[in-house]
Amino acid sequence: MNALKHMEAVFVIALSVASVSGYLAATTQDANASPAPVVRDAQVAPQMAVVNVVAKRLSAAEKAQSLREEAAATVVASR
């Protein structure tokens, strides 16, 4: 009966012990684990391709017209 009165304390203590043991198990290193290999020769990455897009900006009227056309095409495609 006395254990039922203190069930909350027992739960909190069990939870804290489980949390601490899980943390310690995750942070300790395996005694048989080999260290990570050392990379001595850094490989040079090939040149990255760069793409420059040259285009004129749409005016407000052209953008509104483009949005109307896109909305109409979306409605037609959804049917």
VOGU-3710 file (C-alpha; in Angstrom, 3 decimals, decimal comma):
1> mnalkhmeav> 0,000/0,000/0,000  2,867/2,332/0,768  4,296/1,793/-2,741  1,042/2,976/-4,308  1,280/6,258/-2,403  4,729/6,958/-3,821  4,174/5,675/-7,365  4,831/9,121/-8,887  8,222/9,335/-7,172  9,087/5,797/-8,276
11> fvialsvasv> 8,162/6,689/-11,865  10,248/9,879/-11,857  13,262/8,076/-10,423  12,944/5,223/-12,949  12,613/7,705/-15,789  15,676/9,658/-14,692  17,764/6,477/-14,306  16,704/5,312/-17,781  17,500/8,713/-19,303  20,930/8,959/-17,704
21> sgylaattqd> 21,870/5,396/-18,621  20,722/5,933/-22,212  22,746/9,114/-22,467  25,848/7,480/-21,023  25,498/4,471/-23,306  25,262/6,743/-26,341  28,277/8,864/-25,404  30,740/6,121/-24,448  32,926/4,815/-27,236  33,233/1,143/-28,010
31> anaspapvvr> 36,541/-0,216/-26,705  37,046/-2,308/-29,847  36,196/0,441/-32,303  38,974/1,513/-34,614  39,614/5,213/-35,110  38,435/6,895/-38,273  40,913/6,662/-41,141  42,976/9,755/-41,818  42,596/11,225/-45,286  45,994/12,327/-46,457
41> daqvapqmav> 45,373/13,330/-50,043  42,527/15,732/-50,500  40,914/15,254/-53,862  40,310/18,349/-55,900  36,708/18,763/-56,952  36,152/19,361/-60,667  35,094/22,797/-61,736  31,403/23,376/-61,150  29,394/24,371/-64,171  27,975/27,869/-63,896
51> vnvvakrlsa> 24,906/28,876/-65,873  24,097/32,535/-66,447  20,534/33,227/-67,492  20,014/36,476/-69,288  16,412/37,586/-69,694  14,424/40,769/-69,531  12,095/41,390/-66,588  8,387/41,441/-67,190  6,488/44,636/-66,605  3,519/44,571/-64,215
61> aekaqslree> 1,057/44,318/-67,101  2,998/41,509/-68,774  3,245/39,616/-65,490  -0,507/39,957/-64,851  -1,227/38,687/-68,367  1,136/35,748/-67,864  -0,577/34,833/-64,577  -4,021/34,969/-66,228  -2,833/32,685/-69,039  -1,293/30,254/-66,551
71> aaatvvasr> -4,487/30,147/-64,470  -6,567/29,490/-67,609  -4,225/26,701/-68,674  -4,416/25,149/-65,196  -8,227/25,160/-65,286  -8,237/23,518/-68,716  -5,666/20,916/-67,636  -7,614/20,003/-64,501  -10,749/19,059/-66,450
//
